[in-house]
Amino acid sequence: MEDKFLIDQQTLRDLQLRDVNTRSIFDYFDQGITEGAQLLMLSIFYEPLMDVQAIKHRQMLIKRLEKVAHVEFPFYRIILMDLEKYIQSRHSGIKRSIGIMDIVYVKSPIYYYKTRNIIELSEFLIKLLSFYKQVDENDEYEDLREQIDIIEICLAQIFKKIPYDTEKLKINIFNVDDLDRLIRFELGKYIKKIIPFFYEIDAYLAVAKIAKANAYCYPEVFEKNETGKVKMQGVYHIYHKKPVKNDIVLNNEKRIWFLTGANMAGKSSIIKSISTAVYLTHIGFPVPADAIQMDLLDGLFTSINLQDNLELGYSHFYVEAIRLKEIMGHLKPHSNALIILDELFKGTNHTDASKAIYEVMKELAQVKGPYLIVSSHITELADQLQEIPMVDFYKMEIGADSAGQPEFTYKIVPGIADEKLGMWLLKKSGAFDEINRLKEVNPSN
């Protein structure tokens, strides 16, 4: 088993996984209110997990927050940033004596700063205690129980014997420095544990809200090669507003797919749905699907949106060939990584592409381990590929409406596509209407 989940920059770009500057899967889940939550989310997206128990643990951390997804989360980014700075600033521990100049001190910025932060921290701890108790109402979670205990220690010290209510915390020149010293010097070690844990709750609560609102599933994950399957029921892509769910199964006996379908039938969409589901599974996140059962995979590689390298004079076909070489170079013997090649070798003529695809699939069928999905519009190739027992055939289903016109269902079904919709799509685009409009113009005018 690989120590690290294998993936590269091309795959990350193809699947829009974690680019913080554009629309991405990371951006979709990054809905926490604090900078600390965002930093945690980034670390999660950059480090997929390779341990079944670690994945299950993270799933639990998220799933337990679904029951409070509807509860108000009364915390604010700016206040948390200020509190962290306040706690991180060093305190000498020296007690300050009160003198006649304290009349001036009351009107100083430092007095205001200390008072405000004492009140804000106290309110933060009170709200946090209430929220954690709702999550851990049955004393199920040791980490939350520990946090509750720490918060109660802090509040008991701050409020002494009065109720936990900041309006009853009368701050004045006689106690402001004592409270400041108590919080930053004596209780600082506790509060420095409370804030990072809160960032984790903030990050995971955002994910839990999305999961609950959309009824996402938490995949069942097994050790590498334990079941020899990648099984997804009702999987779809996060970006689909009206998703069409699909069922897919890859297994050791049929671990190579030849996926066909007309343009616009949904081939690229389904392979992105599968890829994204695999990645989310390996970071321990809920997935847009009804159910998923799969073994740990060594990695994920795609070849979807390749660009010609004009600077080096590479043709698109050669760029595709180099991409295939790069992917193979990442793999070790017996790797069970998922490889997805969308419209493979579209950068050359029909004859060359057919031969090249056949040879690649034939050779990879003899490599033990990796799963492979090759999508193509060259349906005629299927006859040759039937000779390879490892290959399974799927297509994007196309139905017909009441007028007999093609209707895209976006469903994946066994078989080989035989629809030829190029001319229909060309006519549907209105291109011929524009040509005819130009033909009707009288040249003499």
C-alpha positions in Angstrom: 0.0 0.0 0.0 1.3 3.4 -0.9 2.1 5.7 2.1 0.6 8.6 0.2 -2.4 8.9 -2.0 -1.1 9.4 -5.6 -2.5 12.3 -7.5 -1.0 15.1 -9.7 -1.6 18.6 -10.7 -3.3 17.7 -14.0 -5.8 15.6 -12.2 -6.5 18.3 -9.6 -7.1 20.8 -12.5 -9.3 18.3 -14.4 -11.5 17.7 -11.4 -11.4 21.3 -10.0 -10.5 19.8 -6.6 -8.7 22.4 -4.6 -7.9 25.6 -6.5 -8.7 28.4 -4.0 -8.8 31.0 -6.7 -11.6 29.5 -8.9 -14.8 27.5 -8.5 -13.6 24.2 -6.9 -14.7 21.3 -4.7 -12.6 22.8 -1.9 -14.5 26.1 -2.3 -17.9 24.2 -2.2 -17.1 22.7 1.3 -15.1 25.7 2.6 -18.0 27.3 4.4 -16.5 27.8 7.9 -16.6 31.2 9.5 -12.9 31.3 10.7 -9.6 31.5 9.0 -8.5 28.5 11.2 -11.3 26.4 9.7 -10.1 27.3 6.2 -6.5 26.4 7.0 -7.7 23.0 8.4 -9.8 22.4 5.3 -6.8 23.1 3.0 -4.7 20.6 4.9 -7.5 18.0 4.5 -7.7 18.6 0.8 -4.0 18.3 0.3 -3.6 15.1 2.3 -6.0 12.3 1.4 -6.0 9.5 3.9 -4.5 6.1 3.4 -5.8 4.4 6.5 -9.3 3.0 6.9 -9.6 3.8 10.6 -8.5 7.4 9.9 -11.2 7.8 7.3 -13.8 6.3 9.6 -12.7 8.7 12.4 -13.0 11.8 10.2 -16.4 10.6 9.0 -17.5 10.4 12.6 -16.2 13.9 13.4 -18.4 15.2 10.6 -21.4 13.0 10.9 -21.9 13.7 14.7 -22.4 17.4 13.8 -25.4 16.7 11.5 -27.7 16.6 14.5 -26.9 20.3 15.3 -26.8 21.4 11.7 -30.0 23.4 12.3 -28.8 25.0 15.5 -27.7 28.6 15.4 -23.9 28.9 15.3 -23.4 32.3 17.1 -19.8 32.9 16.4 -18.0 35.5 14.2 -14.8 35.4 12.3 -13.5 38.9 13.3 -14.2 38.2 17.0 -12.3 34.9 16.9 -9.4 36.5 15.1 -9.2 39.2 17.9 -9.5 36.6 20.6 -6.7 34.5 19.2 -4.4 37.5 19.1 -5.4 38.4 22.6 -4.6 35.0 24.0 -1.4 34.6 22.0 0.0 37.9 23.3 2.3 37.2 26.2 1.5 38.2 29.8 4.3 38.6 32.3 2.1 37.2 35.1 3.0 40.2 37.3 0.0 41.6 39.3 -0.6 45.3 38.7 -1.2 47.5 41.7 -3.9 50.2 41.7 -2.9 53.8 42.1 -4.3 57.3 41.7 -3.5 57.3 38.0 -6.1 54.6 37.4 -8.7 57.3 36.9 -6.9 58.1 33.7 -6.3 54.5 32.9 -10.1 53.9 32.7 -10.3 56.1 29.6 -7.3 54.6 27.9 -7.4 52.3 24.8 -5.6 49.5 26.7 -8.4 49.5 29.4 -11.0 49.3 26.6 -9.1 46.6 24.8 -8.8 44.4 27.9 -12.4 44.9 28.9 -13.7 44.1 25.4 -11.7 41.0 25.1 -12.6 39.7 28.5 -16.3 40.1 27.7 -15.9 38.6 24.2 -14.0 35.6 25.5 -16.5 35.0 28.3 -19.4 35.1 25.8 -17.5 32.8 23.4 -16.9 30.2 26.1 -20.5 30.4 27.3 -21.9 29.9 23.8 -19.4 27.2 23.1 -20.2 25.2 26.2 -23.9 25.2 25.3 -23.2 24.2 21.7 -20.8 21.3 22.7 -23.3 20.0 25.2 -25.9 19.7 22.4 -23.5 17.7 20.3 -22.5 15.5 23.2 -25.8 15.2 24.9 -25.3 11.5 25.5 -21.7 11.7 26.6 -20.6 9.8 23.5 -17.4 11.6 22.5 -14.3 11.7 24.7 -12.8 14.7 22.9 -15.9 16.8 23.3 -16.2 15.7 27.0 -12.7 16.9 27.5 -13.4 20.3 25.9 -16.5 20.7 28.0 -14.5 20.1 31.1 -11.8 22.6 30.1 -14.4 25.3 29.2 -16.1 24.8 32.6 -12.8 25.1 34.4 -12.2 28.4 32.6 -15.7 29.8 33.2 -15.6 28.8 36.9 -12.4 30.8 37.3 -13.7 33.8 35.5 -17.1 34.0 37.0 -16.3 32.6 40.5 -19.6 32.0 42.1 -21.9 34.1 40.0 -24.0 32.7 37.0 -22.3 32.5 33.6 -23.7 35.8 32.3 -21.4 38.6 31.1 -23.9 41.2 32.2 -23.2 40.1 35.8 -19.4 40.3 35.2 -18.9 43.8 36.5 -15.5 44.9 35.1 -13.9 48.0 36.6 -10.5 49.4 37.4 -10.3 47.2 40.4 -10.6 43.8 38.7 -9.8 44.3 35.0 -6.1 43.5 35.4 -6.8 40.6 37.6 -9.2 39.1 35.0 -6.8 39.9 32.2 -4.0 38.1 34.1 -6.3 35.2 34.9 -7.3 34.7 31.3 -4.0 35.3 29.5 -1.6 33.9 32.1 -3.3 31.3 34.3 -6.0 30.0 31.9 -4.0 30.6 28.6 -2.9 27.0 28.4 -6.5 25.9 28.4 -7.8 28.5 26.0 -5.0 27.6 23.6 -6.5 24.1 23.4 -10.1 25.4 23.1 -9.6 27.7 20.0 -7.9 25.1 17.7 -10.5 22.5 18.5 -13.2 25.1 17.8 -11.7 25.6 14.3 -12.1 21.9 13.7 -15.7 22.0 14.8 -16.2 25.1 12.5 -14.8 23.3 9.5 -16.6 20.0 10.0 -19.9 21.7 10.9 -19.9 23.4 7.5 -19.4 20.0 5.8 -22.0 18.4 8.0 -24.6 21.0 7.0 -24.0 20.4 3.3 -24.1 16.6 3.8 -27.4 16.7 5.7 -29.1 19.2 3.4 -28.3 17.1 0.4 -28.5 13.6 2.0 -24.9 12.7 1.1 -23.6 9.3 2.1 -20.6 8.3 4.1 -18.7 5.6 2.1 -17.9 2.2 3.6 -14.2 1.8 3.1 -12.2 -1.4 3.1 -8.5 -2.2 3.1 -6.7 -2.4 -0.3 -7.9 -5.3 -2.4 -10.2 -6.6 0.4 -13.3 -6.7 -1.7 -11.7 -6.0 -5.1 -14.5 -3.6 -6.0 -15.4 0.0 -6.4 -19.2 0.1 -6.0 -21.2 3.4 -6.1 -25.0 3.6 -5.9 -26.8 6.8 -7.0 -23.6 8.7 -7.5 -23.7 12.2 -9.1 -21.6 15.4 -9.2 -21.7 18.1 -6.6 -22.3 20.9 -9.2 -25.4 19.3 -10.7 -28.5 21.3 -9.6 -30.8 18.6 -10.9 -28.7 15.5 -10.7 -29.2 12.2 -12.5 -28.0 9.5 -10.3 -26.0 6.5 -11.6 -24.8 3.2 -10.3 -21.4 2.0 -11.2 -19.3 -1.1 -10.3 -15.6 -1.7 -11.1 -14.2 -5.0 -10.0 -11.0 -7.1 -10.4 -12.6 -9.3 -13.1 -13.8 -6.3 -15.2 -11.6 -3.5 -14.1 -11.4 -1.8 -17.5 -14.3 0.1 -18.9 -14.8 1.2 -22.5 -17.3 4.0 -22.2 -19.1 5.3 -25.3 -21.8 7.8 -26.1 -22.6 10.7 -28.3 -21.4 14.2 -27.7 -23.4 15.9 -24.9 -24.6 12.5 -23.7 -22.8 12.9 -20.4 -19.6 10.9 -20.6 -17.4 13.6 -19.1 -19.9 14.3 -16.4 -20.1 10.6 -15.2 -16.3 10.2 -15.1 -16.0 13.4 -13.1 -18.7 12.2 -10.7 -16.8 8.9 -10.2 -13.4 10.7 -9.8 -14.7 13.2 -7.3 -16.5 10.6 -5.3 -13.2 8.6 -5.0 -11.3 11.7 -3.9 -13.9 12.7 -1.3 -14.0 9.2 0.0 -10.2 9.3 0.6 -10.4 12.6 2.6 -13.1 11.1 4.8 -15.8 13.4 3.5 -19.5 12.7 2.7 -20.2 12.0 -1.0 -23.0 12.9 -3.3 -24.3 9.3 -3.7 -26.8 7.0 -2.1 -24.2 4.5 -1.0 -20.5 3.7 -1.7 -18.5 0.6 -0.9 -14.9 0.5 -2.0 -11.4 -0.6 -1.1 -8.7 2.0 -0.4 -7.1 3.0 -3.7 -3.4 3.9 -4.2 -4.3 7.0 -6.2 -6.4 8.8 -8.9 -5.2 10.1 -12.3 -7.2 11.7 -15.1 -6.6 12.9 -18.6 -9.5 15.2 -19.4 -8.6 18.8 -20.2 -5.2 18.7 -21.9 -3.7 21.7 -23.7 -1.5 21.7 -26.8 2.1 22.6 -26.0 2.7 25.0 -28.9 5.9 26.3 -27.3 7.5 22.9 -27.6 5.8 22.2 -30.9 3.9 19.2 -29.5 0.8 18.1 -31.3 -2.3 17.3 -29.2 -1.8 13.6 -29.9 1.8 13.7 -28.5 0.6 15.7 -25.5 -1.9 12.8 -24.8 0.8 10.2 -25.2 3.1 12.1 -22.8 0.2 12.4 -20.3 -0.2 8.6 -20.5 3.5 8.1 -19.8 3.3 10.5 -16.9 0.5 8.6 -15.3 2.2 5.2 -15.7 5.4 6.7 -14.2 3.5 7.4 -11.0 2.5 3.8 -10.5 4.2 1.0 -8.7 3.6 -2.7 -9.5 0.2 -4.0 -8.2 -1.1 -0.4 -7.8 -4.9 -0.3 -7.7 -5.1 3.4 -8.6 -8.1 4.6 -10.7 -7.0 5.9 -14.2 -9.5 7.8 -16.3 -8.8 8.8 -19.9 -11.5 10.9 -21.5 -11.8 10.8 -25.3 -8.4 9.2 -25.5 -6.3 10.1 -28.6 -8.8 12.6 -30.0 -5.9 14.5 -31.3 -5.3 12.3 -34.3 -7.2 10.7 -37.1 -9.8 8.0 -36.7 -7.6 5.1 -37.8 -4.6 6.0 -35.7 -6.8 6.7 -32.7 -8.5 3.3 -33.0 -5.3 1.4 -33.2 -3.6 3.4 -30.4 -6.6 3.0 -28.0 -6.7 -0.8 -28.7 -3.0 -1.2 -28.0 -3.1 0.8 -24.8 -6.1 -1.1 -23.4 -4.7 -4.5 -24.4 -1.4 -3.7 -22.7 -3.0 -2.4 -19.6 -5.2 -5.4 -19.3 -2.0 -7.4 -18.7 -1.0 -5.1 -15.9 -2.2 -6.4 -12.5 -3.9 -3.8 -10.4 -5.1 -0.5 -11.7 -8.7 0.3 -12.6 -9.1 2.0 -16.0 -12.0 3.9 -17.6 -11.5 5.0 -21.3 -14.2 7.1 -22.8 -14.4 7.3 -26.6 -16.7 8.2 -29.5 -15.0 5.5 -31.6 -17.7 2.8 -31.1 -16.4 0.6 -33.9 -13.4 -0.2 -31.7 -15.7 -2.3 -29.5 -15.5 -5.4 -31.8 -11.8 -5.6 -31.3 -12.0 -4.9 -27.6 -14.4 -7.8 -27.1 -11.3 -10.0 -27.4 -10.0 -8.7 -24.1 -11.8 -10.5 -21.3 -10.9 -7.7 -18.8 -12.9 -5.1 -20.7 -16.5 -4.2 -19.8 -18.7 -2.0 -22.0 -20.9 0.9 -20.9 -22.6 3.6 -22.8 -24.6 6.8 -22.1 -28.2 6.0 -22.7 -30.1 8.1 -25.2 -33.9 7.8 -25.4 -36.5 9.5 -27.7 -39.1 12.1 -26.9 -42.7 12.0 -28.1 -41.7 13.4 -31.5 -39.0 10.8 -31.9 -36.2 13.2 -31.4 -33.1 12.1 -29.4 -33.4 12.7 -25.6 -30.4 12.6 -23.3 -31.1 10.6 -20.1 -27.5 11.0 -18.7 -27.8 7.4 -17.4 -25.0 5.0 -17.8 -26.0 1.5 -18.9 -24.2 -1.7 -20.2 -23.6 -1.8 -23.9 -22.0 0.1 -26.8 -23.5 3.3 -28.2 -24.6 3.2 -31.8 -26.2 6.6 -32.1 -24.8 9.0 -34.7 -26.0 12.4 -33.6 -23.4 14.7 -35.1 -25.6 16.1 -37.9 -28.6 16.3 -35.6 -26.6 18.4 -33.1 -25.2 20.5 -35.9 -28.7 21.3 -37.1 -29.9 21.8 -33.6 -27.2 24.4 -32.9 -28.7 26.7 -35.6 -25.5 26.9 -37.6 -27.2 26.1 -40.9 -29.9 28.7 -40.2 -27.2 31.4 -40.0 -25.5 30.1 -43.2 -28.9 30.2 -45.0 -29.5 33.7 -43.7 -26.2 34.8 -45.4 -27.1 33.0 -48.6 -30.4 34.9 -48.8 -28.7 38.3 -48.9 -28.8 39.8 -52.4 -25.2 40.3 -53.5 -26.2 43.3 -55.5 -27.3 45.1 -52.4 
